[in-house]
Amino acid sequence: MNPTACLLVIGNEILSGRTQDVNVQYIARRLSETGITLAEVRIIPDIREVIVRNVTEARAAYDNVFTTGGIGPTHDDITSACVAESFGVPWVHHPETFRTLEAYFAPGEFNAARQRMATMPQGAVPIRNAVSVAPGFTMGNVHVMAGVPRIMRAMFDEVLPTLPHGTPVTSQAWHANGLYEGTLAAPLEAIQHRYPGIDIGSYPYRLDEAQRGVCLLCKGTDAQAVSAAAQAVRDMIVELGFEPHAGEPAKP
């Protein structure tokens, strides 16, 4: 089986609706491409006991835990200290990171708030940040990253190659204009029973009045089974009297 992962999205701004999270899609896609199964995503607030509990639960249940958010210089950036608490280790000054940040900022700008970003759980390994220097870190199987998308991506792309990979997920899709879920539900369920190891998803779309229908996506780690399930989906669309189009519908 492929390694598993859980993503903890940390931040009151996400839960309040002030900020739209765009990191989940990127992380999910990149993990899928490298054969790591993203099994769960949790969105949690900047509350110490909630973060500690979720980190502790997730790191015991999954091969990898990724966190985004809460590692900046302000008072509500508490993720790093919470990870230390989860592992039962001190939250300590990291000399190498301190020197890197001190050299990055202009004289007089490396104040006490910014120095907090050089504090990590004892034993943590920094994750290099090519965008804004201040690193994330890995502690055990927990990978702690920034919430700002371009910085998160730099950190994620740094740590991903170091992790054990499985078999990448492959996918094939068909869509048909004028076909709706109520019409295909029964035969599609029969196909799913024939290919239990393949994830078959049904996704209605409406691009305009002439282009609305259903997209059917087959995905899994067994490329032959994915291809066979996709062929069965195509045949089903034809049998129902509609024209199958390969791939997902193109957005205007």
N, C-alpha and C positions, 0 to 999 in steps of 0.2 A: 504494500500500500504506500501511497505517497505520503511524505511528511505533512503534518497538519499545522495550521496557524490560526491564531485569533488576533483580531485588531481591536485595540481599545482607543477610541476617539475621545480625547479628554478636553473638556472646555465648556464653561457656562455659555459662551457665545454661540456654540453650536446648538445647544438645547433651547436657547431663547429665540433662535431664528435670526439673530443679528448677522451671523456669518454662515454662508453655505459651504458645507464640506465638499471638497472635490478630490480629496485624497483617497477615499475608499475605492473608487473606480480604478484609479491608477495602480494601487497596490494589488487589488484583486486580479487585474489583467496581467500584471508582471509575475505574480505568483503562479497563476495558471500556466503561463508560458514556460515556466521553469519547473513545473511538476510539484508544486507545493499547494496543498488544498486549503483555501481560506474557508474555514468551517464556521466561523462566527465573527460578527462585528458587534461591539457594544459601544454605545455613546453614553459617557458618564460625566458628571459635573466635577468642578474643582473643589472637591471635598475630601479631606485627608483619608478618613476611614473608608470612604467608597472606593477611592483609588487603590488603597492598600488591599482591601478585600478582593477587588477584581483582579489585580495583578497576581495575588497569591492563588486565587482559584484558577486563573487562566494558565499560569505557568505550570501548574500541576496537571492540567487537562490536555495541553497541546504541546507539540514539539517546539513551536516558536510563538512568541507573543510580540506583536509590534504595538507601540504606543505612539500617538501623535498629539502634540500640544503640551504646553505647560512646562517648557524648559528655558524660558526667557529670563530677564532680569527683574521682573516685577513681583510684588507680594503674592499674587495668585499663581505664580509659576512654581508649583509644588510637586510636580511629577517625580523629579529626581530624588527628592527627600523621601517620597512615598515608596519608591522602588527600594531604596535602602532599608526602609522599615520592613517591607515585605520580606526581604532576604535576611533581616536581622543583623545588619552590618552598619557601621557608622557612616554618616554622610560627611565626607572629608574633602579637604583641599587636594586638587590634582595638580601637582607641580608643573608637569609638561604642558597641560592645557592653560594653566595660569600664564606661563611664559609666552605661549603662542598668542593669547589674547592681549597680553600686555604689549607685545610688539606690534600688534595689529592696530590698536587705537593710538590716536595722537596723544602726546604728553598731556597729562591732566584729565583725559577723558575716560581712563580706565578706573572708574569710580567703584564704590563698594557694591552697587547694584549689579554692575557688569561682572564684578569678580565672583558673584554668586554662580555665574555660568561655568566657572572653573571648579565647581564643587560637585562631586559624584559619590555614589556608593563605593565604599572601599572594595577594591578588586575589579571595578568596572574597566572596560576597554573602550576608549573613545572611538566614535564613528566620525571619520573625517568629513568636513563640510567645506566643499569647494566654493560655496556661494558667499557665506558670511563668516567663515572661520570658526565660530563657536560650534563645537562638536555636539553630536548626540553621544550615546554610549550603549554598549552591550553589557548586560549583567546576567550571567548564566544564559538562559534561553530567551531573555527579554531584551528587545531592541528598542531603545527610546529615541524618538525623533521629534523634530520641530513640527509645528502645525502649519506654518506658512508653506504653501504648496511647492514652490520652486526649491526651497531649502529642504523640505521633506524628501523631494525626489532625489536631490543630490546625496542625501544620507542613505536613502533606501537603495539607490543604485550602487552605493559603496559597500553596503553590508550584504546584499543579496547574493553576489557570487561566492561569498564565504560559507554559505549554508548548504547542507546536504539537499540535493535535488532528487526528484522522482521523474516520472514519465510526463512530459508535457501534455496538456489537454488539447485535443483537436476538435474541430467543429465543422458542421455543414448545415446550411440553412436553405429552406425553400419558402417562398411566399406566393400568395395567390390573391389577386384582387377579387372582391365580391364574396369571398369565402369567410364564414364567421364561425366562432367557436361552438355555437349551439349545433351547427351542422356536423362538425368533425369530431365532437367530443368522444362518442362511442368508438369509432374506428381508430382514433388516435390512442385511446386507452388500450385497445387490443395490441397495437404496435408496441406500446410501452411494456406490456406484459411479455411480449416476445423478446424484448431487448432490455432486461431489467438492469443491466450494468451501464446503460446509456441514459443520460439526463436529457429528456425530450421536453422542451419548453414551448408553450404556445403564447404568442405575443401579438395582440391586435394592434393595428396601426391605422392611421388616417392622415394621409398627406394632403389630399384634397378630395373633392367629390368623386373623381374618377379613380383615385388610388387609395382605397381603403379595403382592408381585409385582415388576414392573419399571416404572421411569419412563424414558421415552425423550425426550431433550432435543435439539432442533435449534437451532443458533445460528450466526450469521455476520453479516457486514456488508451482505449483499444481502437486504433484507427480503422481496422477492418470492420469492427462492430458498428462504429459510427457511420461508416460508408453504407453498410447494409441497412441500418435503421433509416438513414436519410433516403435511400432508394425506396424503402417501404413507404415513407412519408410522401415521396413524389408520386408513387403509384396510387396512393390513397387520394391525393388531390385530383388526379386524372379520373379515377373511378367516381368521384363525387361530381364530375362534370366541370371542373375548373382548370385553368391553365397554370401550371407551375412555373415559377421563375426562380432561377438559382440565386442564392444569396439573400441578404436582407434588403428590404426596400430602400432605395436611394433617397436620402433626405434632400428636399429642394434647396 
